[in-house]
Amino acid sequence: MLFEIFTGRRAFDAKTMADLIKAHESGASPTPSSVVRDLDPAVERVIMRCLERDPAKRPGSTLAVAAALPGGDPLAAALRGGRDAIA
């Protein structure tokens, strides 16, 4: 879903479930940056991790995906920005 949100196209172009499974197993998906040139590399890493063939390598939850996206973890973002995270 993230691939489609950020690129405007589906990660796997398949007409049937069998075609989708075959495309996923072969890794036939393009990288998001091959579709959108100026895509943030951090976003691309998250998308590609979500598309991992091995489920154990994928994020464990939507919360983990959100936290991995730029700005998804406000405390970490504040610390990277040099701002005092404790009010």
Gaussian input, Z-matrix of N, CA and C with variables (Angstrom, degrees):
# hf/3-21g

backbone

0 1
 N
 C     1     B1
 C     2     B2     1     A1
 N     3     B3     2     A2     1     D1
 C     4     B4     3     A3     2     D2
 C     5     B5     4     A4     3     D3
 N     6     B6     5     A5     4     D4
 C     7     B7     6     A6     5     D5
 C     8     B8     7     A7     6     D6
 N     9     B9     8     A8     7     D7
 C    10    B10     9     A9     8     D8
 C    11    B11    10    A10     9     D9
 N    12    B12    11    A11    10    D10
 C    13    B13    12    A12    11    D11
 C    14    B14    13    A13    12    D12
 N    15    B15    14    A14    13    D13
 C    16    B16    15    A15    14    D14
 C    17    B17    16    A16    15    D15
 N    18    B18    17    A17    16    D16
 C    19    B19    18    A18    17    D17
 C    20    B20    19    A19    18    D18
 N    21    B21    20    A20    19    D19
 C    22    B22    21    A21    20    D20
 C    23    B23    22    A22    21    D21
 N    24    B24    23    A23    22    D22
 C    25    B25    24    A24    23    D23
 C    26    B26    25    A25    24    D24
 N    27    B27    26    A26    25    D25
 C    28    B28    27    A27    26    D26
 C    29    B29    28    A28    27    D27
 N    30    B30    29    A29    28    D28
 C    31    B31    30    A30    29    D29
 C    32    B32    31    A31    30    D30
 N    33    B33    32    A32    31    D31
 C    34    B34    33    A33    32    D32
 C    35    B35    34    A34    33    D33
 N    36    B36    35    A35    34    D34
 C    37    B37    36    A36    35    D35
 C    38    B38    37    A37    36    D36
 N    39    B39    38    A38    37    D37
 C    40    B40    39    A39    38    D38
 C    41    B41    40    A40    39    D39
 N    42    B42    41    A41    40    D40
 C    43    B43    42    A42    41    D41
 C    44    B44    43    A43    42    D42
 N    45    B45    44    A44    43    D43
 C    46    B46    45    A45    44    D44
 C    47    B47    46    A46    45    D45
 N    48    B48    47    A47    46    D46
 C    49    B49    48    A48    47    D47
 C    50    B50    49    A49    48    D48
 N    51    B51    50    A50    49    D49
 C    52    B52    51    A51    50    D50
 C    53    B53    52    A52    51    D51
 N    54    B54    53    A53    52    D52
 C    55    B55    54    A54    53    D53
 C    56    B56    55    A55    54    D54
 N    57    B57    56    A56    55    D55
 C    58    B58    57    A57    56    D56
 C    59    B59    58    A58    57    D57
 N    60    B60    59    A59    58    D58
 C    61    B61    60    A60    59    D59
 C    62    B62    61    A61    60    D60
 N    63    B63    62    A62    61    D61
 C    64    B64    63    A63    62    D62
 C    65    B65    64    A64    63    D63
 N    66    B66    65    A65    64    D64
 C    67    B67    66    A66    65    D65
 C    68    B68    67    A67    66    D66
 N    69    B69    68    A68    67    D67
 C    70    B70    69    A69    68    D68
 C    71    B71    70    A70    69    D69
 N    72    B72    71    A71    70    D70
 C    73    B73    72    A72    71    D71
 C    74    B74    73    A73    72    D72
 N    75    B75    74    A74    73    D73
 C    76    B76    75    A75    74    D74
 C    77    B77    76    A76    75    D75
 N    78    B78    77    A77    76    D76
 C    79    B79    78    A78    77    D77
 C    80    B80    79    A79    78    D78
 N    81    B81    80    A80    79    D79
 C    82    B82    81    A81    80    D80
 C    83    B83    82    A82    81    D81
 N    84    B84    83    A83    82    D82
 C    85    B85    84    A84    83    D83
 C    86    B86    85    A85    84    D84
 N    87    B87    86    A86    85    D85
 C    88    B88    87    A87    86    D86
 C    89    B89    88    A88    87    D87
 N    90    B90    89    A89    88    D88
 C    91    B91    90    A90    89    D89
 C    92    B92    91    A91    90    D90
 N    93    B93    92    A92    91    D91
 C    94    B94    93    A93    92    D92
 C    95    B95    94    A94    93    D93
 N    96    B96    95    A95    94    D94
 C    97    B97    96    A96    95    D95
 C    98    B98    97    A97    96    D96
 N    99    B99    98    A98    97    D97
 C   100   B100    99    A99    98    D98
 C   101   B101   100   A100    99    D99
 N   102   B102   101   A101   100   D100
 C   103   B103   102   A102   101   D101
 C   104   B104   103   A103   102   D102
 N   105   B105   104   A104   103   D103
 C   106   B106   105   A105   104   D104
 C   107   B107   106   A106   105   D105
 N   108   B108   107   A107   106   D106
 C   109   B109   108   A108   107   D107
 C   110   B110   109   A109   108   D108
 N   111   B111   110   A110   109   D109
 C   112   B112   111   A111   110   D110
 C   113   B113   112   A112   111   D111
 N   114   B114   113   A113   112   D112
 C   115   B115   114   A114   113   D113
 C   116   B116   115   A115   114   D114
 N   117   B117   116   A116   115   D115
 C   118   B118   117   A117   116   D116
 C   119   B119   118   A118   117   D117
 N   120   B120   119   A119   118   D118
 C   121   B121   120   A120   119   D119
 C   122   B122   121   A121   120   D120
 N   123   B123   122   A122   121   D121
 C   124   B124   123   A123   122   D122
 C   125   B125   124   A124   123   D123
 N   126   B126   125   A125   124   D124
 C   127   B127   126   A126   125   D125
 C   128   B128   127   A127   126   D126
 N   129   B129   128   A128   127   D127
 C   130   B130   129   A129   128   D128
 C   131   B131   130   A130   129   D129
 N   132   B132   131   A131   130   D130
 C   133   B133   132   A132   131   D131
 C   134   B134   133   A133   132   D132
 N   135   B135   134   A134   133   D133
 C   136   B136   135   A135   134   D134
 C   137   B137   136   A136   135   D135
 N   138   B138   137   A137   136   D136
 C   139   B139   138   A138   137   D137
 C   140   B140   139   A139   138   D138
 N   141   B141   140   A140   139   D139
 C   142   B142   141   A141   140   D140
 C   143   B143   142   A142   141   D141
 N   144   B144   143   A143   142   D142
 C   145   B145   144   A144   143   D143
 C   146   B146   145   A145   144   D144
 N   147   B147   146   A146   145   D145
 C   148   B148   147   A147   146   D146
 C   149   B149   148   A148   147   D147
 N   150   B150   149   A149   148   D148
 C   151   B151   150   A150   149   D149
 C   152   B152   151   A151   150   D150
 N   153   B153   152   A152   151   D151
 C   154   B154   153   A153   152   D152
 C   155   B155   154   A154   153   D153
 N   156   B156   155   A155   154   D154
 C   157   B157   156   A156   155   D155
 C   158   B158   157   A157   156   D156
 N   159   B159   158   A158   157   D157
 C   160   B160   159   A159   158   D158
 C   161   B161   160   A160   159   D159
 N   162   B162   161   A161   160   D160
 C   163   B163   162   A162   161   D161
 C   164   B164   163   A163   162   D162
 N   165   B165   164   A164   163   D163
 C   166   B166   165   A165   164   D164
 C   167   B167   166   A166   165   D165
 N   168   B168   167   A167   166   D166
 C   169   B169   168   A168   167   D167
 C   170   B170   169   A169   168   D168
 N   171   B171   170   A170   169   D169
 C   172   B172   171   A171   170   D170
 C   173   B173   172   A172   171   D171
 N   174   B174   173   A173   172   D172
 C   175   B175   174   A174   173   D173
 C   176   B176   175   A175   174   D174
 N   177   B177   176   A176   175   D175
 C   178   B178   177   A177   176   D176
 C   179   B179   178   A178   177   D177
 N   180   B180   179   A179   178   D178
 C   181   B181   180   A180   179   D179
 C   182   B182   181   A181   180   D180
 N   183   B183   182   A182   181   D181
 C   184   B184   183   A183   182   D182
 C   185   B185   184   A184   183   D183
 N   186   B186   185   A185   184   D184
 C   187   B187   186   A186   185   D185
 C   188   B188   187   A187   186   D186
 N   189   B189   188   A188   187   D187
 C   190   B190   189   A189   188   D188
 C   191   B191   190   A190   189   D189
 N   192   B192   191   A191   190   D190
 C   193   B193   192   A192   191   D191
 C   194   B194   193   A193   192   D192
 N   195   B195   194   A194   193   D193
 C   196   B196   195   A195   194   D194
 C   197   B197   196   A196   195   D195
 N   198   B198   197   A197   196   D196
 C   199   B199   198   A198   197   D197
 C   200   B200   199   A199   198   D198
 N   201   B201   200   A200   199   D199
 C   202   B202   201   A201   200   D200
 C   203   B203   202   A202   201   D201
 N   204   B204   203   A203   202   D202
 C   205   B205   204   A204   203   D203
 C   206   B206   205   A205   204   D204
 N   207   B207   206   A206   205   D205
 C   208   B208   207   A207   206   D206
 C   209   B209   208   A208   207   D207
 N   210   B210   209   A209   208   D208
 C   211   B211   210   A210   209   D209
 C   212   B212   211   A211   210   D210
 N   213   B213   212   A212   211   D211
 C   214   B214   213   A213   212   D212
 C   215   B215   214   A214   213   D213
 N   216   B216   215   A215   214   D214
 C   217   B217   216   A216   215   D215
 C   218   B218   217   A217   216   D216
 N   219   B219   218   A218   217   D217
 C   220   B220   219   A219   218   D218
 C   221   B221   220   A220   219   D219
 N   222   B222   221   A221   220   D220
 C   223   B223   222   A222   221   D221
 C   224   B224   223   A223   222   D222
 N   225   B225   224   A224   223   D223
 C   226   B226   225   A225   224   D224
 C   227   B227   226   A226   225   D225
 N   228   B228   227   A227   226   D226
 C   229   B229   228   A228   227   D227
 C   230   B230   229   A229   228   D228
 N   231   B231   230   A230   229   D229
 C   232   B232   231   A231   230   D230
 C   233   B233   232   A232   231   D231
 N   234   B234   233   A233   232   D232
 C   235   B235   234   A234   233   D233
 C   236   B236   235   A235   234   D234
 N   237   B237   236   A236   235   D235
 C   238   B238   237   A237   236   D236
 C   239   B239   238   A238   237   D237
 N   240   B240   239   A239   238   D238
 C   241   B241   240   A240   239   D239
 C   242   B242   241   A241   240   D240
 N   243   B243   242   A242   241   D241
 C   244   B244   243   A243   242   D242
 C   245   B245   244   A244   243   D243
 N   246   B246   245   A245   244   D244
 C   247   B247   246   A246   245   D245
 C   248   B248   247   A247   246   D246
 N   249   B249   248   A248   247   D247
 C   250   B250   249   A249   248   D248
 C   251   B251   250   A250   249   D249
 N   252   B252   251   A251   250   D250
 C   253   B253   252   A252   251   D251
 C   254   B254   253   A253   252   D252
 N   255   B255   254   A254   253   D253
 C   256   B256   255   A255   254   D254
 C   257   B257   256   A256   255   D255
 N   258   B258   257   A257   256   D256
 C   259   B259   258   A258   257   D257
 C   260   B260   259   A259   258   D258

   B1=1.4304
   B2=1.5340
   B3=1.3345
   B4=1.4713
   B5=1.5226
   B6=1.3249
   B7=1.4619
   B8=1.5223
   B9=1.3134
   B10=1.4627
   B11=1.5284
   B12=1.3080
   B13=1.4643
   B14=1.5259
   B15=1.3314
   B16=1.4631
   B17=1.5208
   B18=1.3379
   B19=1.4689
   B20=1.5213
   B21=1.3250
   B22=1.4499
   B23=1.5211
   B24=1.3249
   B25=1.4675
   B26=1.5176
   B27=1.2922
   B28=1.4630
   B29=1.5240
   B30=1.3107
   B31=1.4627
   B32=1.5229
   B33=1.3229
   B34=1.4536
   B35=1.5149
   B36=1.3117
   B37=1.4580
   B38=1.5247
   B39=1.3348
   B40=1.4641
   B41=1.5243
   B42=1.3217
   B43=1.4649
   B44=1.5237
   B45=1.3251
   B46=1.4628
   B47=1.5254
   B48=1.3190
   B49=1.4634
   B50=1.5285
   B51=1.3272
   B52=1.4712
   B53=1.5302
   B54=1.3275
   B55=1.4683
   B56=1.5263
   B57=1.3250
   B58=1.4579
   B59=1.5264
   B60=1.3094
   B61=1.4696
   B62=1.5278
   B63=1.3085
   B64=1.4683
   B65=1.5311
   B66=1.3234
   B67=1.4691
   B68=1.5249
   B69=1.3203
   B70=1.4597
   B71=1.5180
   B72=1.3154
   B73=1.4660
   B74=1.5251
   B75=1.3255
   B76=1.4660
   B77=1.5262
   B78=1.3402
   B79=1.4622
   B80=1.5165
   B81=1.3226
   B82=1.4558
   B83=1.5324
   B84=1.3044
   B85=1.4528
   B86=1.5276
   B87=1.3351
   B88=1.4584
   B89=1.5313
   B90=1.2953
   B91=1.4633
   B92=1.5246
   B93=1.3194
   B94=1.4606
   B95=1.5297
   B96=1.3307
   B97=1.4694
   B98=1.5239
   B99=1.3353
   B100=1.4646
   B101=1.5274
   B102=1.3178
   B103=1.4598
   B104=1.5314
   B105=1.3334
   B106=1.4645
   B107=1.5266
   B108=1.3179
   B109=1.4807
   B110=1.5180
   B111=1.3150
   B112=1.4649
   B113=1.5303
   B114=1.3213
   B115=1.4602
   B116=1.5263
   B117=1.3050
   B118=1.4673
   B119=1.5338
   B120=1.3336
   B121=1.4673
   B122=1.5290
   B123=1.3271
   B124=1.4641
   B125=1.5291
   B126=1.3181
   B127=1.4592
   B128=1.5246
   B129=1.3232
   B130=1.4625
   B131=1.5265
   B132=1.3260
   B133=1.4704
   B134=1.5254
   B135=1.3293
   B136=1.4635
   B137=1.5218
   B138=1.3211
   B139=1.4661
   B140=1.5200
   B141=1.3164
   B142=1.4572
   B143=1.5304
   B144=1.3071
   B145=1.4640
   B146=1.5282
   B147=1.3192
   B148=1.4766
   B149=1.5242
   B150=1.3145
   B151=1.4615
   B152=1.5245
   B153=1.3203
   B154=1.4715
   B155=1.5224
   B156=1.3188
   B157=1.4728
   B158=1.5213
   B159=1.3137
   B160=1.4652
   B161=1.5319
   B162=1.3278
   B163=1.4612
   B164=1.5248
   B165=1.3188
   B166=1.4675
   B167=1.5243
   B168=1.3182
   B169=1.4647
   B170=1.5300
   B171=1.3286
   B172=1.4619
   B173=1.5270
   B174=1.3357
   B175=1.4668
   B176=1.5204
   B177=1.3170
   B178=1.4526
   B179=1.5131
   B180=1.3282
   B181=1.4583
   B182=1.5270
   B183=1.3203
   B184=1.4705
   B185=1.5217
   B186=1.3166
   B187=1.4643
   B188=1.5259
   B189=1.3258
   B190=1.4665
   B191=1.5222
   B192=1.3268
   B193=1.4737
   B194=1.5241
   B195=1.3276
   B196=1.4676
   B197=1.5265
   B198=1.3224
   B199=1.4637
   B200=1.5234
   B201=1.3329
   B202=1.4630
   B203=1.5276
   B204=1.3199
   B205=1.4660
   B206=1.5250
   B207=1.3319
   B208=1.4655
   B209=1.5254
   B210=1.3322
   B211=1.4548
   B212=1.5121
   B213=1.3203
   B214=1.4584
   B215=1.5095
   B216=1.3024
   B217=1.4621
   B218=1.5257
   B219=1.3355
   B220=1.4696
   B221=1.5246
   B222=1.3261
   B223=1.4632
   B224=1.5270
   B225=1.3275
   B226=1.4666
   B227=1.5219
   B228=1.3185
   B229=1.4646
   B230=1.5232
   B231=1.3153
   B232=1.4667
   B233=1.5237
   B234=1.3257
   B235=1.4598
   B236=1.5356
   B237=1.3480
   B238=1.4581
   B239=1.5192
   B240=1.3172
   B241=1.4536
   B242=1.5244
   B243=1.3366
   B244=1.4526
   B245=1.5115
   B246=1.3204
   B247=1.4668
   B248=1.5073
   B249=1.2946
   B250=1.4584
   B251=1.5248
   B252=1.3278
   B253=1.4625
   B254=1.5138
   B255=1.3166
   B256=1.4678
   B257=1.5265
   B258=1.3026
   B259=1.4756
   B260=1.4975
   A1=110.83
   A2=117.43
   A3=120.07
   A4=111.48
   A5=116.03
   A6=119.60
   A7=109.19
   A8=116.84
   A9=121.63
   A10=111.60
   A11=117.38
   A12=120.74
   A13=111.02
   A14=116.69
   A15=120.20
   A16=114.49
   A17=117.83
   A18=119.43
   A19=113.85
   A20=116.74
   A21=119.61
   A22=113.65
   A23=116.91
   A24=120.42
   A25=110.44
   A26=115.88
   A27=120.69
   A28=110.84
   A29=115.09
   A30=120.12
   A31=111.25
   A32=116.46
   A33=121.33
   A34=108.47
   A35=116.73
   A36=121.72
   A37=107.89
   A38=116.27
   A39=120.72
   A40=109.78
   A41=114.93
   A42=119.93
   A43=112.44
   A44=116.53
   A45=120.56
   A46=109.34
   A47=115.61
   A48=120.26
   A49=110.07
   A50=117.44
   A51=120.53
   A52=110.48
   A53=116.84
   A54=120.64
   A55=110.67
   A56=117.05
   A57=121.76
   A58=110.51
   A59=116.73
   A60=120.85
   A61=110.16
   A62=116.43
   A63=120.87
   A64=110.86
   A65=117.42
   A66=121.03
   A67=110.82
   A68=117.23
   A69=120.99
   A70=110.82
   A71=117.32
   A72=121.16
   A73=112.31
   A74=116.61
   A75=119.69
   A76=112.59
   A77=116.43
   A78=119.76
   A79=112.07
   A80=116.89
   A81=122.59
   A82=114.74
   A83=118.12
   A84=121.07
   A85=110.91
   A86=117.65
   A87=118.96
   A88=109.80
   A89=117.11
   A90=118.87
   A91=107.81
   A92=117.70
   A93=119.72
   A94=112.79
   A95=117.51
   A96=119.85
   A97=112.44
   A98=117.55
   A99=118.86
   A100=110.14
   A101=116.13
   A102=121.71
   A103=110.16
   A104=116.69
   A105=123.38
   A106=107.57
   A107=116.55
   A108=120.91
   A109=115.14
   A110=118.36
   A111=120.11
   A112=112.95
   A113=117.11
   A114=121.43
   A115=109.83
   A116=116.01
   A117=122.02
   A118=108.70
   A119=118.26
   A120=120.88
   A121=113.33
   A122=117.58
   A123=120.39
   A124=110.57
   A125=116.77
   A126=121.30
   A127=109.26
   A128=116.22
   A129=119.82
   A130=111.21
   A131=117.23
   A132=120.24
   A133=110.99
   A134=117.13
   A135=120.77
   A136=109.92
   A137=116.91
   A138=120.64
   A139=110.46
   A140=117.36
   A141=120.54
   A142=111.06
   A143=116.45
   A144=119.32
   A145=110.70
   A146=116.60
   A147=120.77
   A148=111.42
   A149=117.48
   A150=121.92
   A151=113.61
   A152=117.39
   A153=121.07
   A154=110.81
   A155=116.33
   A156=120.82
   A157=110.99
   A158=116.95
   A159=122.34
   A160=109.21
   A161=118.75
   A162=120.72
   A163=113.88
   A164=117.47
   A165=120.71
   A166=112.03
   A167=117.39
   A168=121.69
   A169=112.24
   A170=116.76
   A171=121.21
   A172=109.68
   A173=117.63
   A174=119.39
   A175=110.40
   A176=116.29
   A177=121.29
   A178=115.47
   A179=116.91
   A180=119.20
   A181=110.01
   A182=115.17
   A183=119.25
   A184=110.18
   A185=116.96
   A186=120.63
   A187=110.21
   A188=117.12
   A189=120.88
   A190=110.79
   A191=117.14
   A192=120.85
   A193=109.31
   A194=116.63
   A195=120.54
   A196=111.26
   A197=117.18
   A198=121.11
   A199=111.70
   A200=117.24
   A201=121.10
   A202=112.92
   A203=116.69
   A204=119.57
   A205=110.46
   A206=117.71
   A207=119.86
   A208=110.58
   A209=115.50
   A210=120.86
   A211=113.40
   A212=117.14
   A213=121.23
   A214=113.47
   A215=117.56
   A216=122.13
   A217=107.16
   A218=118.00
   A219=121.20
   A220=114.78
   A221=117.95
   A222=119.82
   A223=110.47
   A224=117.11
   A225=120.37
   A226=110.54
   A227=117.20
   A228=120.55
   A229=110.36
   A230=116.83
   A231=120.40
   A232=111.06
   A233=116.71
   A234=120.60
   A235=111.36
   A236=116.63
   A237=119.19
   A238=111.09
   A239=116.34
   A240=120.93
   A241=113.10
   A242=116.56
   A243=120.45
   A244=113.52
   A245=117.14
   A246=120.17
   A247=109.78
   A248=115.72
   A249=121.49
   A250=107.98
   A251=117.22
   A252=121.88
   A253=112.06
   A254=117.95
   A255=120.99
   A256=108.90
   A257=115.42
   A258=119.38
   A259=110.46
   D1=-41.63
   D2=178.52
   D3=-61.12
   D4=-39.31
   D5=178.62
   D6=-56.12
   D7=-47.58
   D8=-178.40
   D9=-67.23
   D10=-39.24
   D11=178.99
   D12=-61.14
   D13=-45.56
   D14=-175.10
   D15=-84.36
   D16=-21.99
   D17=-176.46
   D18=-112.07
   D19=-20.49
   D20=-177.15
   D21=83.62
   D22=5.69
   D23=176.63
   D24=-140.24
   D25=163.62
   D26=-178.42
   D27=-77.13
   D28=149.84
   D29=179.88
   D30=-67.67
   D31=-35.40
   D32=-179.34
   D33=-126.16
   D34=122.15
   D35=179.38
   D36=-89.75
   D37=100.42
   D38=-177.14
   D39=-140.80
   D40=142.65
   D41=179.78
   D42=-95.91
   D43=-23.04
   D44=-179.97
   D45=-128.20
   D46=163.18
   D47=177.99
   D48=-61.89
   D49=-38.33
   D50=178.62
   D51=-62.57
   D52=-41.30
   D53=177.69
   D54=-65.10
   D55=-38.64
   D56=179.18
   D57=-64.12
   D58=-45.24
   D59=179.31
   D60=-62.80
   D61=-43.74
   D62=179.77
   D63=-63.02
   D64=-43.57
   D65=179.36
   D66=-64.26
   D67=-41.89
   D68=179.94
   D69=-65.50
   D70=-42.55
   D71=-179.90
   D72=-66.87
   D73=-32.03
   D74=-179.34
   D75=-85.02
   D76=-10.05
   D77=-177.95
   D78=70.49
   D79=34.22
   D80=-173.93
   D81=-77.67
   D82=6.70
   D83=-179.53
   D84=-79.03
   D85=136.89
   D86=174.31
   D87=-73.06
   D88=160.92
   D89=174.38
   D90=-74.94
   D91=148.53
   D92=179.54
   D93=-58.27
   D94=-35.61
   D95=-178.68
   D96=-71.52
   D97=-14.56
   D98=174.98
   D99=-78.16
   D100=-15.79
   D101=177.92
   D102=-99.47
   D103=-42.17
   D104=-179.03
   D105=-121.87
   D106=105.38
   D107=-173.07
   D108=-59.89
   D109=-43.41
   D110=-173.03
   D111=-94.41
   D112=25.92
   D113=178.67
   D114=-67.03
   D115=134.38
   D116=178.22
   D117=-58.03
   D118=126.99
   D119=-179.97
   D120=-57.04
   D121=-31.63
   D122=178.25
   D123=-66.06
   D124=-37.75
   D125=177.77
   D126=-66.64
   D127=-43.02
   D128=179.81
   D129=-61.26
   D130=-41.42
   D131=178.88
   D132=-60.22
   D133=-42.04
   D134=179.61
   D135=-64.52
   D136=-45.85
   D137=179.97
   D138=-60.32
   D139=-47.29
   D140=-178.06
   D141=-65.29
   D142=-33.76
   D143=177.13
   D144=-66.56
   D145=-36.80
   D146=177.03
   D147=-66.44
   D148=-25.78
   D149=-178.37
   D150=-92.51
   D151=3.52
   D152=-179.77
   D153=-52.58
   D154=139.11
   D155=177.56
   D156=-65.77
   D157=-39.69
   D158=-178.91
   D159=-83.15
   D160=114.48
   D161=-179.09
   D162=-55.68
   D163=-29.50
   D164=-179.78
   D165=-66.77
   D166=-21.17
   D167=-179.58
   D168=-90.54
   D169=-9.73
   D170=179.23
   D171=-81.90
   D172=156.72
   D173=175.24
   D174=-57.67
   D175=147.40
   D176=-175.99
   D177=-79.74
   D178=-15.46
   D179=-177.77
   D180=-160.34
   D181=167.36
   D182=175.37
   D183=-66.58
   D184=-30.51
   D185=176.79
   D186=-63.40
   D187=-40.71
   D188=177.95
   D189=-65.11
   D190=-38.17
   D191=177.26
   D192=-64.63
   D193=-48.64
   D194=-179.10
   D195=-59.71
   D196=-42.16
   D197=-179.57
   D198=-66.22
   D199=-30.08
   D200=-178.70
   D201=-78.75
   D202=-21.43
   D203=179.56
   D204=-74.29
   D205=148.98
   D206=177.38
   D207=-54.86
   D208=127.65
   D209=-179.07
   D210=83.17
   D211=-2.05
   D212=-177.73
   D213=-77.97
   D214=-20.54
   D215=178.08
   D216=-119.21
   D217=91.75
   D218=-173.98
   D219=-56.24
   D220=-38.47
   D221=-179.64
   D222=-65.45
   D223=-47.62
   D224=178.77
   D225=-62.76
   D226=-39.93
   D227=178.92
   D228=-63.74
   D229=-40.83
   D230=179.07
   D231=-64.33
   D232=-41.69
   D233=179.53
   D234=-66.51
   D235=-40.21
   D236=177.78
   D237=-65.78
   D238=-32.08
   D239=-178.86
   D240=-79.28
   D241=-4.72
   D242=178.27
   D243=80.89
   D244=6.89
   D245=179.56
   D246=-85.10
   D247=152.65
   D248=177.46
   D249=-72.60
   D250=114.61
   D251=-176.52
   D252=-79.31
   D253=-16.40
   D254=-178.91
   D255=-100.54
   D256=121.47
   D257=-177.65
   D258=-87.64

